[in-house]
Amino acid sequence: MKKTLLKTGLLSLATLAFMGCESQNGIEEINPTTSQAIVAGTCDVIDFENAPVGEFITGVSSANGVAVMVHNKARNASGEMLSDNRAMIYDTRKITGDDEDLYTPEWGNTLIIQEIGVNPVDDPNVYGDGPNDNQWGGEMMLTFPKLMTLESMKVLDIDTYEDNSWVYLYNESGEELYKVKLLPLGNSSKQTVDLKKTAGVKTLKVVLAGTQSYSGSGAIDDIMFCETAVTPPTDEVTGCTRTQGYWKNHADPKKKQYNNAWDAYLGKMFYNSGQDYLTVLETAPKGGDAYYILAHQFIAAELNVVSGASIPAEVKTAWDAAKAYFKGETKPTRSELLAWAELLDDYNNGKVGPGHCD
């Protein structure tokens, strides 16, 4: 624990062995004629062991040499997020600063947000200096050079009051693909964070914070990932499609009929709607609301493609136009929205494309 403030953290205990990436469908982009499939690729880990301790860093290399950009922002005692980079490597096998709660001989180098006002050079004659995680928390941002599939990571020292700490995964357009709340397990706690094999990830962000005060220290380690490889577009017709009604009735993971295509979408926000995907799908288009009429068909089409259904070029064009609308990039007419919805409805019902699933 820090003398000025109890510290937060979590860390994963499990060590994952990678034999290769499992085949899985992409999330962000949809090819004109086929779904974006994850093929067997190279799996890797960022363990920070090749990064220098006691120096601010702007990047790190994975075990296989993938260069990843790093930028950590610190929050001050007033709750203000500072813009300068305070990414620092902390060796958990040696206590520096006042970070007894980060000590664990099994881990080694980890990534922290360096404490504001603390000299990162460890002077044995000066108490409190050296690598030292920021007691007021902040944000860690890691940017990959290409799209990756994120498997898991380890987090250390999320305290009970640091109960607003999260991991976010974004695609190259900045859209949120997945988020998970870190468990406030207590001082010096360790846990593994399952990132659900989320594909198409460009940026990983870790937010360290509490709900009652500006707190949120901690460290991360062993980020497991695979390269997201995409099959080239072909004219091959694959898979089959299902209607919005099917997807609405197969979204509960507690029920036997749950379709795991929902895994990356449960809790995911639907663009600027302020609602998640399932809530939008369950919202009736009162008064013929064209936004929800289109959104229902759009969501069903996306889930169909993620499940392996190929998508014809004309349907992909409508899907792209609808996506631009939902992102707030265009202002189409009501007639255009309904025309796109009709074409996506035909696709979901099997009138165009690979056909409806039996």
C-alpha positions as a Markdown table, in Angstrom:
| # | Residue | x | y | z |
|---|---|---|---|---|
| 1 | Met | 0.0 | 0.0 | 0.0 |
| 2 | Lys | 1.1 | 3.5 | -0.6 |
| 3 | Lys | 1.6 | 5.8 | 2.4 |
| 4 | Thr | -0.5 | 8.5 | 0.8 |
| 5 | Leu | -3.2 | 6.4 | -0.7 |
| 6 | Leu | -4.0 | 2.7 | -0.9 |
| 7 | Lys | -3.1 | 1.4 | -4.3 |
| 8 | Thr | -5.1 | -0.5 | -6.8 |
| 9 | Gly | -4.3 | -3.4 | -9.0 |
| 10 | Leu | -5.0 | -6.7 | -10.6 |
| 11 | Leu | -2.9 | -9.3 | -12.3 |
| 12 | Ser | -3.6 | -12.5 | -14.1 |
| 13 | Leu | -2.1 | -15.7 | -12.7 |
| 14 | Ala | -2.6 | -18.0 | -15.6 |
| 15 | Thr | 0.1 | -18.6 | -18.2 |
| 16 | Leu | -1.4 | -19.2 | -21.6 |
| 17 | Ala | 0.4 | -21.3 | -24.2 |
| 18 | Phe | -0.2 | -20.4 | -27.8 |
| 19 | Met | -0.3 | -23.0 | -30.5 |
| 20 | Gly | -1.7 | -20.6 | -33.1 |
| 21 | Cys | -4.8 | -18.5 | -33.6 |
| 22 | Glu | -8.2 | -20.2 | -34.0 |
| 23 | Ser | -10.1 | -19.4 | -37.1 |
| 24 | Gln | -12.7 | -16.8 | -36.4 |
| 25 | Asn | -14.7 | -14.0 | -38.2 |
| 26 | Gly | -13.7 | -10.4 | -38.2 |
| 27 | Ile | -15.8 | -7.6 | -36.6 |
| 28 | Glu | -15.0 | -4.2 | -38.1 |
| 29 | Glu | -15.0 | -4.5 | -41.9 |
| 30 | Ile | -17.1 | -6.7 | -44.2 |
| 31 | Asn | -15.7 | -7.7 | -47.5 |
| 32 | Pro | -18.0 | -7.3 | -50.5 |
| 33 | Thr | -18.3 | -11.0 | -51.3 |
| 34 | Thr | -17.2 | -12.9 | -48.3 |
| 35 | Ser | -16.9 | -12.5 | -44.5 |
| 36 | Gln | -13.6 | -11.4 | -43.0 |
| 37 | Ala | -12.2 | -14.6 | -41.6 |
| 38 | Ile | -9.4 | -15.0 | -39.1 |
| 39 | Val | -7.0 | -17.6 | -40.4 |
| 40 | Ala | -4.2 | -19.4 | -38.6 |
| 41 | Gly | -1.5 | -16.8 | -37.8 |
| 42 | Thr | 1.3 | -15.9 | -35.5 |
| 43 | Cys | 0.5 | -15.5 | -31.8 |
| 44 | Asp | 2.6 | -13.4 | -29.6 |
| 45 | Val | 3.0 | -11.8 | -26.2 |
| 46 | Ile | 4.1 | -8.4 | -24.9 |
| 47 | Asp | 5.9 | -9.2 | -21.6 |
| 48 | Phe | 7.9 | -5.9 | -21.4 |
| 49 | Glu | 11.1 | -7.9 | -20.6 |
| 50 | Asn | 13.1 | -6.2 | -23.4 |
| 51 | Ala | 12.1 | -2.7 | -22.2 |
| 52 | Pro | 14.4 | -0.6 | -20.1 |
| 53 | Val | 13.5 | -0.1 | -16.4 |
| 54 | Gly | 13.5 | 3.5 | -15.0 |
| 55 | Glu | 13.1 | 5.2 | -18.4 |
| 56 | Phe | 10.1 | 6.8 | -20.0 |
| 57 | Ile | 9.2 | 4.7 | -23.1 |
| 58 | Thr | 7.1 | 5.4 | -26.2 |
| 59 | Gly | 7.1 | 1.9 | -27.6 |
| 60 | Val | 7.8 | -1.7 | -26.8 |
| 61 | Ser | 8.5 | -4.9 | -28.8 |
| 62 | Ser | 6.7 | -8.1 | -28.4 |
| 63 | Ala | 8.5 | -11.5 | -28.0 |
| 64 | Asn | 8.4 | -11.9 | -31.8 |
| 65 | Gly | 9.5 | -8.3 | -32.5 |
| 66 | Val | 6.2 | -6.6 | -33.2 |
| 67 | Ala | 6.7 | -2.9 | -32.4 |
| 68 | Val | 3.8 | -1.4 | -30.4 |
| 69 | Met | 3.4 | 2.3 | -29.5 |
| 70 | Val | 2.8 | 3.2 | -25.9 |
| 71 | His | 1.5 | 6.4 | -24.4 |
| 72 | Asn | 0.4 | 6.6 | -20.7 |
| 73 | Lys | -1.4 | 9.6 | -19.3 |
| 74 | Ala | -1.4 | 10.3 | -15.5 |
| 75 | Arg | -4.3 | 11.8 | -13.5 |
| 76 | Asn | -3.3 | 14.4 | -10.9 |
| 77 | Ala | -4.8 | 14.8 | -7.4 |
| 78 | Ser | -7.5 | 17.1 | -8.8 |
| 79 | Gly | -8.7 | 14.6 | -11.3 |
| 80 | Glu | -7.2 | 16.3 | -14.3 |
| 81 | Met | -5.7 | 14.0 | -17.0 |
| 82 | Leu | -2.3 | 15.2 | -18.0 |
| 83 | Ser | -1.3 | 14.9 | -21.7 |
| 84 | Asp | 2.4 | 14.1 | -21.3 |
| 85 | Asn | 3.6 | 10.5 | -21.7 |
| 86 | Arg | 4.4 | 8.8 | -18.4 |
| 87 | Ala | 4.8 | 5.2 | -19.6 |
| 88 | Met | 7.3 | 3.5 | -17.4 |
| 89 | Ile | 8.6 | -0.1 | -16.8 |
| 90 | Tyr | 8.4 | -1.4 | -13.2 |
| 91 | Asp | 10.3 | -4.5 | -12.2 |
| 92 | Thr | 8.1 | -6.4 | -9.7 |
| 93 | Arg | 11.1 | -8.3 | -8.4 |
| 94 | Lys | 12.6 | -5.2 | -6.9 |
| 95 | Ile | 10.7 | -2.7 | -4.8 |
| 96 | Thr | 11.2 | 0.9 | -5.9 |
| 97 | Gly | 9.4 | 4.1 | -4.9 |
| 98 | Asp | 6.9 | 3.1 | -2.2 |
| 99 | Asp | 5.4 | 0.3 | -4.3 |
| 100 | Glu | 5.5 | -2.7 | -1.9 |
| 101 | Asp | 2.2 | -3.7 | -3.3 |
| 102 | Leu | 3.6 | -4.3 | -6.8 |
| 103 | Tyr | 6.2 | -6.7 | -5.5 |
| 104 | Thr | 5.9 | -10.2 | -6.9 |
| 105 | Pro | 9.1 | -12.2 | -7.8 |
| 106 | Glu | 7.3 | -14.3 | -10.4 |
| 107 | Trp | 6.5 | -11.5 | -12.9 |
| 108 | Gly | 9.4 | -9.2 | -13.7 |
| 109 | Asn | 8.9 | -6.2 | -15.9 |
| 110 | Thr | 5.4 | -4.6 | -16.1 |
| 111 | Leu | 4.0 | -1.4 | -17.5 |
| 112 | Ile | 2.9 | 1.4 | -15.2 |
| 113 | Ile | 2.0 | 5.1 | -15.2 |
| 114 | Gln | 4.8 | 6.8 | -13.5 |
| 115 | Glu | 3.9 | 8.8 | -10.4 |
| 116 | Ile | 3.6 | 12.6 | -10.9 |
| 117 | Gly | 6.6 | 14.4 | -9.4 |
| 118 | Val | 8.6 | 11.3 | -8.7 |
| 119 | Asn | 12.1 | 10.9 | -10.1 |
| 120 | Pro | 12.1 | 7.7 | -12.2 |
| 121 | Val | 15.9 | 7.1 | -11.5 |
| 122 | Asp | 16.2 | 4.9 | -8.4 |
| 123 | Asp | 18.5 | 6.4 | -5.8 |
| 124 | Pro | 19.0 | 4.0 | -2.9 |
| 125 | Asn | 19.7 | 7.0 | -0.7 |
| 126 | Val | 16.4 | 8.7 | -1.4 |
| 127 | Tyr | 13.2 | 7.1 | -0.3 |
| 128 | Gly | 10.3 | 7.1 | -2.8 |
| 129 | Asp | 12.1 | 7.7 | -6.0 |
| 130 | Gly | 12.5 | 5.3 | -8.9 |
| 131 | Pro | 9.7 | 3.6 | -10.9 |
| 132 | Asn | 6.5 | 4.2 | -9.0 |
| 133 | Asp | 2.9 | 3.8 | -10.2 |
| 134 | Asn | 0.8 | 6.9 | -10.1 |
| 135 | Gln | -1.6 | 6.8 | -7.1 |
| 136 | Trp | -4.2 | 8.8 | -8.9 |
| 137 | Gly | -4.4 | 6.5 | -11.9 |
| 138 | Gly | -4.8 | 7.5 | -15.5 |
| 139 | Glu | -4.8 | 5.8 | -18.9 |
| 140 | Met | -2.5 | 3.4 | -20.7 |
| 141 | Met | -2.7 | 3.3 | -24.5 |
| 142 | Leu | -1.0 | 0.6 | -26.6 |
| 143 | Thr | -1.3 | 0.9 | -30.4 |
| 144 | Phe | -0.5 | -2.0 | -32.7 |
| 145 | Pro | 1.0 | -1.6 | -36.2 |
| 146 | Lys | -1.7 | -3.8 | -37.7 |
| 147 | Leu | -5.0 | -5.3 | -36.7 |
| 148 | Met | -4.7 | -8.0 | -34.0 |
| 149 | Thr | -6.8 | -10.5 | -32.2 |
| 150 | Leu | -6.5 | -9.9 | -28.4 |
| 151 | Glu | -6.6 | -13.0 | -26.2 |
| 152 | Ser | -5.8 | -12.0 | -22.6 |
| 153 | Met | -3.7 | -9.8 | -20.3 |
| 154 | Lys | -2.5 | -9.7 | -16.7 |
| 155 | Val | -3.2 | -6.9 | -14.3 |
| 156 | Leu | -1.7 | -6.3 | -10.9 |
| 157 | Asp | -2.9 | -4.4 | -7.8 |
| 158 | Ile | -6.4 | -3.2 | -8.3 |
| 159 | Asp | -7.6 | -2.3 | -4.9 |
| 160 | Thr | -11.2 | -2.5 | -3.6 |
| 161 | Tyr | -11.8 | 1.3 | -4.0 |
| 162 | Glu | -10.4 | 1.3 | -7.5 |
| 163 | Asp | -13.7 | 0.1 | -8.8 |
| 164 | Asn | -14.0 | 2.0 | -12.0 |
| 165 | Ser | -11.0 | 0.5 | -13.9 |
| 166 | Trp | -11.6 | -0.8 | -17.4 |
| 167 | Val | -10.0 | -2.3 | -20.4 |
| 168 | Tyr | -11.2 | -1.1 | -23.8 |
| 169 | Leu | -10.4 | -2.5 | -27.3 |
| 170 | Tyr | -10.8 | -0.3 | -30.4 |
| 171 | Asn | -10.6 | -0.9 | -34.1 |
| 172 | Glu | -8.6 | 1.4 | -36.5 |
| 173 | Ser | -11.6 | 3.8 | -36.8 |
| 174 | Gly | -11.7 | 4.3 | -33.1 |
| 175 | Glu | -14.9 | 2.3 | -32.6 |
| 176 | Glu | -15.2 | 0.2 | -29.4 |
| 177 | Leu | -15.1 | -3.5 | -30.1 |
| 178 | Tyr | -15.0 | -4.8 | -26.5 |
| 179 | Lys | -14.7 | -3.6 | -22.9 |
| 180 | Val | -14.3 | -5.3 | -19.6 |
| 181 | Lys | -14.3 | -4.0 | -16.1 |
| 182 | Leu | -11.3 | -4.9 | -13.9 |
| 183 | Leu | -12.2 | -6.6 | -10.7 |
| 184 | Pro | -11.3 | -4.7 | -7.6 |
| 185 | Leu | -9.8 | -7.6 | -5.7 |
| 186 | Gly | -7.7 | -5.7 | -3.2 |
| 187 | Asn | -4.2 | -4.7 | -2.5 |
| 188 | Ser | -1.5 | -6.6 | -4.4 |
| 189 | Ser | -4.2 | -8.7 | -6.1 |
| 190 | Lys | -3.5 | -10.5 | -9.4 |
| 191 | Gln | -5.9 | -11.7 | -12.1 |
| 192 | Thr | -6.1 | -12.7 | -15.8 |
| 193 | Val | -8.4 | -10.5 | -17.9 |
| 194 | Asp | -10.1 | -12.5 | -20.7 |
| 195 | Leu | -10.3 | -10.4 | -23.9 |
| 196 | Lys | -12.5 | -12.8 | -25.6 |
| 197 | Lys | -10.3 | -13.3 | -28.7 |
| 198 | Thr | -11.6 | -10.0 | -30.0 |
| 199 | Ala | -10.5 | -9.6 | -33.6 |
| 200 | Gly | -9.6 | -6.4 | -35.6 |
| 201 | Val | -8.0 | -4.6 | -32.6 |
| 202 | Lys | -5.8 | -1.6 | -33.3 |
| 203 | Thr | -5.7 | 0.0 | -29.9 |
| 204 | Leu | -5.8 | -1.3 | -26.3 |
| 205 | Lys | -6.7 | 1.2 | -23.6 |
| 206 | Val | -6.5 | 0.6 | -19.8 |
| 207 | Val | -8.2 | 3.1 | -17.6 |
| 208 | Leu | -7.3 | 3.0 | -13.9 |
| 209 | Ala | -9.8 | 4.8 | -11.7 |
| 210 | Gly | -12.1 | 4.7 | -8.7 |
| 211 | Thr | -15.7 | 5.8 | -8.2 |
| 212 | Gln | -15.2 | 7.7 | -4.9 |
| 213 | Ser | -11.9 | 9.4 | -5.5 |
| 214 | Tyr | -9.1 | 10.1 | -8.0 |
| 215 | Ser | -7.4 | 6.8 | -7.5 |
| 216 | Gly | -6.3 | 3.9 | -9.7 |
| 217 | Ser | -2.7 | 2.7 | -9.6 |
| 218 | Gly | -1.6 | -0.7 | -10.9 |
| 219 | Ala | 0.5 | -2.5 | -13.5 |
| 220 | Ile | -0.2 | -4.7 | -16.6 |
| 221 | Asp | 1.8 | -7.5 | -18.1 |
| 222 | Asp | 1.7 | -10.4 | -20.6 |
| 223 | Ile | -0.7 | -9.1 | -23.3 |
| 224 | Met | -1.5 | -12.1 | -25.4 |
| 225 | Phe | -2.4 | -11.5 | -29.0 |
| 226 | Cys | -2.5 | -13.0 | -32.5 |
| 227 | Glu | -2.2 | -11.4 | -35.9 |
| 228 | Thr | -5.6 | -10.8 | -37.5 |
| 229 | Ala | -5.2 | -12.3 | -41.0 |
| 230 | Val | -7.9 | -11.6 | -43.5 |
| 231 | Thr | -8.8 | -13.9 | -46.4 |
| 232 | Pro | -8.9 | -12.0 | -49.7 |
| 233 | Pro | -12.3 | -11.2 | -51.2 |
| 234 | Thr | -13.6 | -13.9 | -53.6 |
| 235 | Asp | -16.9 | -14.6 | -55.5 |
| 236 | Glu | -17.5 | -17.7 | -53.3 |
| 237 | Val | -20.9 | -17.9 | -51.8 |
| 238 | Thr | -20.7 | -19.1 | -48.2 |
| 239 | Gly | -22.9 | -19.5 | -45.1 |
| 240 | Cys | -26.5 | -18.5 | -44.8 |
| 241 | Thr | -28.5 | -15.7 | -43.2 |
| 242 | Arg | -31.1 | -15.3 | -40.4 |
| 243 | Thr | -33.6 | -12.6 | -39.7 |
| 244 | Gln | -33.6 | -9.9 | -37.0 |
| 245 | Gly | -36.2 | -11.9 | -35.1 |
| 246 | Tyr | -33.8 | -14.8 | -34.9 |
| 247 | Trp | -30.9 | -12.7 | -33.6 |
| 248 | Lys | -33.2 | -11.0 | -31.1 |
| 249 | Asn | -34.3 | -14.4 | -29.7 |
| 250 | His | -30.8 | -15.9 | -29.6 |
| 251 | Ala | -29.0 | -13.2 | -27.6 |
| 252 | Asp | -29.3 | -14.5 | -24.1 |
| 253 | Pro | -26.1 | -16.4 | -23.1 |
| 254 | Lys | -27.9 | -18.1 | -20.3 |
| 255 | Lys | -30.2 | -20.0 | -22.7 |
| 256 | Lys | -29.4 | -23.1 | -24.7 |
| 257 | Gln | -30.3 | -21.4 | -28.0 |
| 258 | Tyr | -27.7 | -18.6 | -27.5 |
| 259 | Asn | -25.7 | -17.9 | -30.7 |
| 260 | Asn | -22.1 | -17.0 | -29.8 |
| 261 | Ala | -21.9 | -14.5 | -32.7 |
| 262 | Trp | -23.2 | -12.2 | -30.0 |
| 263 | Asp | -20.1 | -12.6 | -27.9 |
| 264 | Ala | -18.4 | -9.4 | -29.2 |
| 265 | Tyr | -21.6 | -7.4 | -29.3 |
| 266 | Leu | -23.3 | -7.9 | -25.9 |
| 267 | Gly | -22.7 | -4.6 | -24.0 |
| 268 | Lys | -21.1 | -3.0 | -27.1 |
| 269 | Met | -22.4 | 0.5 | -27.8 |
| 270 | Phe | -24.2 | 0.9 | -31.1 |
| 271 | Tyr | -22.4 | 4.0 | -32.6 |
| 272 | Asn | -23.9 | 7.2 | -31.3 |
| 273 | Ser | -27.2 | 5.8 | -30.1 |
| 274 | Gly | -26.4 | 5.7 | -26.4 |
| 275 | Gln | -27.7 | 2.1 | -26.4 |
| 276 | Asp | -25.9 | -1.2 | -26.9 |
| 277 | Tyr | -26.6 | -3.5 | -29.9 |
| 278 | Leu | -29.2 | -5.7 | -28.2 |
| 279 | Thr | -31.1 | -2.7 | -26.8 |
| 280 | Val | -31.3 | -1.1 | -30.2 |
| 281 | Leu | -32.5 | -4.4 | -31.7 |
| 282 | Glu | -35.2 | -4.7 | -29.0 |
| 283 | Thr | -36.4 | -1.1 | -29.4 |
| 284 | Ala | -39.6 | -0.9 | -31.5 |
| 285 | Pro | -39.5 | 1.7 | -34.3 |
| 286 | Lys | -42.4 | 3.8 | -32.9 |
| 287 | Gly | -44.1 | 5.9 | -35.5 |
| 288 | Gly | -42.1 | 4.3 | -38.2 |
| 289 | Asp | -38.8 | 5.6 | -36.9 |
| 290 | Ala | -36.5 | 5.0 | -39.9 |
| 291 | Tyr | -33.4 | 5.0 | -37.6 |
| 292 | Tyr | -34.5 | 1.8 | -35.8 |
| 293 | Ile | -36.0 | 0.2 | -38.9 |
| 294 | Leu | -32.6 | 0.4 | -40.6 |
| 295 | Ala | -30.7 | -0.4 | -37.4 |
| 296 | His | -32.6 | -3.7 | -36.9 |
| 297 | Gln | -31.7 | -4.9 | -40.4 |
| 298 | Phe | -28.1 | -3.6 | -40.1 |
| 299 | Ile | -27.4 | -5.4 | -36.9 |
| 300 | Ala | -28.9 | -8.7 | -38.2 |
| 301 | Ala | -26.8 | -8.3 | -41.4 |
| 302 | Glu | -23.6 | -7.7 | -39.3 |
| 303 | Leu | -24.3 | -10.8 | -37.2 |
| 304 | Asn | -24.9 | -12.9 | -40.3 |
| 305 | Val | -21.6 | -11.9 | -41.8 |
| 306 | Val | -19.7 | -12.5 | -38.5 |
| 307 | Ser | -21.3 | -15.9 | -38.6 |
| 308 | Gly | -19.8 | -16.7 | -42.0 |
| 309 | Ala | -22.4 | -15.5 | -44.5 |
| 310 | Ser | -21.0 | -14.0 | -47.7 |
| 311 | Ile | -22.5 | -10.6 | -48.7 |
| 312 | Pro | -23.1 | -9.5 | -52.3 |
| 313 | Ala | -21.6 | -6.2 | -53.5 |
| 314 | Glu | -25.0 | -4.4 | -53.7 |
| 315 | Val | -25.8 | -5.3 | -50.1 |
| 316 | Lys | -22.3 | -4.3 | -48.9 |
| 317 | Thr | -22.9 | -0.9 | -50.5 |
| 318 | Ala | -26.1 | -0.4 | -48.6 |
| 319 | Trp | -24.4 | -1.7 | -45.4 |
| 320 | Asp | -21.5 | 0.8 | -45.8 |
| 321 | Ala | -24.0 | 3.7 | -46.4 |
| 322 | Ala | -25.9 | 2.7 | -43.3 |
| 323 | Lys | -22.8 | 2.5 | -41.3 |
| 324 | Ala | -21.7 | 6.0 | -42.4 |
| 325 | Tyr | -25.1 | 7.3 | -41.3 |
| 326 | Phe | -24.9 | 5.7 | -37.9 |
| 327 | Lys | -21.5 | 7.2 | -37.4 |
| 328 | Gly | -23.0 | 10.6 | -38.1 |
| 329 | Glu | -21.0 | 11.2 | -41.3 |
| 330 | Thr | -24.0 | 11.6 | -43.6 |
| 331 | Lys | -27.5 | 12.9 | -43.5 |
| 332 | Pro | -29.6 | 10.7 | -45.9 |
| 333 | Thr | -33.3 | 11.1 | -46.5 |
| 334 | Arg | -35.9 | 8.9 | -44.9 |
| 335 | Ser | -36.5 | 7.3 | -48.3 |
| 336 | Glu | -32.8 | 6.4 | -48.5 |
| 337 | Leu | -32.8 | 4.9 | -45.0 |
| 338 | Leu | -35.8 | 2.7 | -45.8 |
| 339 | Ala | -34.4 | 1.6 | -49.2 |
| 340 | Trp | -31.2 | 0.4 | -47.4 |
| 341 | Ala | -33.3 | -1.3 | -44.8 |
| 342 | Glu | -35.3 | -3.1 | -47.4 |
| 343 | Leu | -32.2 | -4.4 | -49.2 |
| 344 | Leu | -30.7 | -5.6 | -45.9 |
| 345 | Asp | -34.0 | -7.2 | -45.0 |
| 346 | Asp | -34.0 | -9.1 | -48.3 |
| 347 | Tyr | -30.4 | -10.2 | -47.5 |
| 348 | Asn | -31.3 | -11.3 | -44.0 |
| 349 | Asn | -34.4 | -13.2 | -45.3 |
| 350 | Gly | -32.3 | -15.0 | -47.9 |
| 351 | Lys | -33.9 | -13.3 | -50.9 |
| 352 | Val | -30.5 | -12.1 | -52.0 |
| 353 | Gly | -27.1 | -13.5 | -51.0 |
| 354 | Pro | -26.3 | -17.0 | -49.9 |
| 355 | Gly | -29.9 | -17.8 | -48.8 |
| 356 | His | -31.7 | -18.2 | -45.5 |
| 357 | Cys | -30.6 | -20.8 | -43.0 |
| 358 | Asp | -32.9 | -23.8 | -42.7 |
